[in-house]
């Protein structure tokens, strides 16, 4: 049975409690997933546990870009730019369906931003540090060229630049890495909350866990414990009584989603706002999303939502850049908000804090990693596993890190050209049922080659059912069988992204999908009602910006 099937949950629980692990990872975001793949592929017996769903926190709430850190040039973090720049090229090669090229337009104005020549020099340095291919290197534009790229821009624009970035789905990236780690022997469990640590001779020897679905308490034994819990790292350091010295500084980033017809940018654009921040507006399917904010945060880490002020700030930014649009609050379809677990530095504002990662070690052996960027997850994982291998498994003949060569389960594509050919082939199949090319692209960019399994399930369903619903049920079946979803939020949020980019479909089909879950997951009437209630609360929170708390599966 597939190791990532919901139906295999009891077997995984049993094996976690019965085994002795080399490495236990706390946190199922991109960093934890990366560590699990690195460690398991080198030969360490690895377990990962996540107190919510995989990618629940920061790793489903980013700007969804695998980017080279252009803004970090302003902070003179050349090493960070070089590292994440080279990493994005690796990720595009490993998963070209999921890390998709996206040309970014940077408009330039008089007495605003860095100016034409400094921008030109900065982007050239960026290309060199990030190892950008010649055909993708920055191109400076005249005023007329800039307006041709983006007709919505004001005519006082002085020029612009086009440079290379990559678009992704952060939650899908995380789950695919997790599944690939499972192929290399790592075990993983979501909705499993670490309550305390086990100790032997004042050294950590495991974790005490509570299964969030059943309430059952259990323990996992392991030689080394690594906390990659993102915003919750300091909480676990407190449990370990080792929170001293450096600490986390949480900042909130918010994104809003608008219908494409309301914000019809011709392509992705990155622009200055009056307070000096930079904002992205990125087309994605039938929508355009805008972000991000960067404000200090001290609220609930489990219930991070978009406030009215957050949404208004982004609307103001877009309306200032594109004054002809007159966007209003009611134009916003959806939103998401997440936390950046940065390292605190006295006297620095939220946007000035470094995005570098740091590793903390406690006297009892707890290793914690915090900070860092989505793009740099693989190098962060390599640093952690190198430390673990050297300090605790020096007597073993472990492999060196080779995750730069491990293709993800969903990616059998040699390059992006093959991805486009596959999208075209999928569209040829789907258009017979009335689907657009947009649906084919959505399936392939989310599920890669696994789209074949979804369409096989779709073909097996009743011909009398609504095609849109039938396809959604086929996706649900796949996610239950292969991606360990436990409920509606997992499916509509982190596995498909529909809560962000097609919330109308969520609202339209939520009851039918809940009934399908009831059948496939053996839900009671009460369980189904509870899941629908939680989903409705989530829908309300991403569309109504006066809600500051949300009870999600706690």
Buried (B, 14 or more C-beta within 10 A) or exposed (E): EEBBBBBBBEEBBEBBEEEEBBBBBBBBBBBBBBBBBBBBBBBBBBBBBBBBBBBBBBBBBBBBBBBBBBBBBEBEBBEBBBBBBBBBBBBBBBBBBBBBEBEBBBBBBEEBBBBBEEBBEBBBBBBEBBEBEEEBBBBBBEBEEBBEBBEBBEEEBBBBBBBBBBBBBBBBBBBBBBBBBBBBBBBBBBBBBBEBBBEEEEBBBBBBBBBBBEEEEBBBBBBBBBBBBBBBBBBBBEBBEBBEEBEBBBBBBBBBBBBEEBBBBEBBBBBBBEEEBBBBBBBBBBBBBBBBBBBEBEBEBBBBBBBEEBBEBBBEBBBBBBEEBEBEEEBBBBBBBBBBBBBEEEEEEBBEBBBBBBBBEBEBBBBBBBBBBBBBBBBBBBBBBBBBBEEBBEEEEBEEBEBBEBBBBBBEBEEBEBBBEBBEBBBEBBEEBEBEBEBBBBBBBBBBBBBBBBBEBBEEBEEEEEBBBBBBBBBBBBBBBBBBBBBBBBBBBBBBBBBBBBBEBBBBBBEBBBEBBBEBBEBEEEBBEBBBEBBEBBBEBBBBBEBBEBEBBE
